[in-house]
Amino acid sequence: MILSFITVLCLTSVLQVCLAKGRDFYKILGIQRDATDRQIKKAYRKMALKYHPDKNPDNKEQAAENFKKISEAYGVLSDKDKRQC
C-alpha cells in the first residue's frame, strides 16, 4: 500500500515536470527528440556558456532567465525517468 502511494507520488511529480508550462525542453536546447545523452549534454554546455549571466554583463536579467530555462531543460532531459513523457 505504501509502495503504491510512493509510486503514484513519483509518477505525479514526473508528469508535472513534463507538463511544466507547456515548455518543449528539446526546443530550448535546440536538439532533436531522439538525441543521445551525449548530444543533450553537449547542447546544454554550449547553451549554458552562451547564456551564462557572467558572459552577458549588458543583459544579465535576460541571460539569467534563459540560463534558468536551459538548466531546467537539461535537468529533465538528463534524467531518463523524467524524459519518458
C-alpha positions in Angstrom: 0.0 0.0 0.0 2.7 2.5 1.0 4.8 1.5 -2.0 1.9 2.1 -4.3 1.3 5.5 -2.8 5.0 6.4 -3.2 4.9 5.2 -6.9 1.9 7.4 -7.5 3.6 10.4 -6.0 6.7 9.9 -8.1 4.7 9.5 -11.3 2.7 12.6 -10.5 5.9 14.7 -10.0 7.3 13.4 -13.3 4.1 14.3 -15.1 4.2 17.8 -13.6 7.7 18.3 -14.8 6.8 17.1 -18.3 3.9 19.5 -18.5 5.8 22.4 -16.9 4.2 25.4 -18.5 4.0 23.6 -21.9 7.7 24.0 -22.5 9.4 22.0 -25.1 12.7 21.2 -23.5 14.1 19.8 -26.7 13.4 23.0 -28.5 15.0 25.0 -25.7 18.3 23.1 -26.1 17.9 23.0 -29.9 18.1 19.3 -30.2 16.0 16.5 -31.8 13.7 14.3 -29.8 15.9 11.3 -30.5 19.1 13.0 -29.2 21.5 10.8 -27.2 22.7 11.6 -23.7 25.9 12.9 -25.1 24.1 15.2 -27.6 21.9 16.5 -24.8 24.9 17.3 -22.6 26.8 18.9 -25.4 23.9 21.1 -26.3 23.4 22.1 -22.7 27.0 23.1 -22.2 27.0 25.1 -25.4 23.8 27.0 -24.5 24.9 27.4 -20.8 28.1 29.1 -21.9 26.3 31.3 -24.4 23.6 32.5 -21.9 25.5 32.5 -18.6 24.9 35.8 -16.8 28.6 36.4 -16.3 29.1 36.2 -20.1 26.3 38.7 -20.7 27.1 41.7 -18.5 25.0 44.1 -20.6 21.8 42.0 -20.3 22.2 40.0 -17.1 18.5 39.7 -16.3 17.5 38.2 -19.7 20.6 36.0 -19.6 19.7 34.7 -16.1 16.2 33.9 -17.3 17.5 32.0 -20.3 20.1 30.2 -18.2 17.4 29.0 -15.8 15.3 27.6 -18.7 18.3 25.9 -20.1 19.2 24.4 -16.8 15.6 23.2 -16.2 15.6 21.6 -19.7 18.8 19.8 -19.0 17.6 18.7 -15.6 14.6 17.0 -17.2 16.3 15.6 -20.3 19.3 14.2 -18.5 17.0 12.1 -16.2 15.7 9.1 -18.2 12.6 8.8 -15.9 11.6 12.4 -16.4 12.4 12.3 -20.1 9.9 9.5 -20.8 6.9 11.9 -21.1 
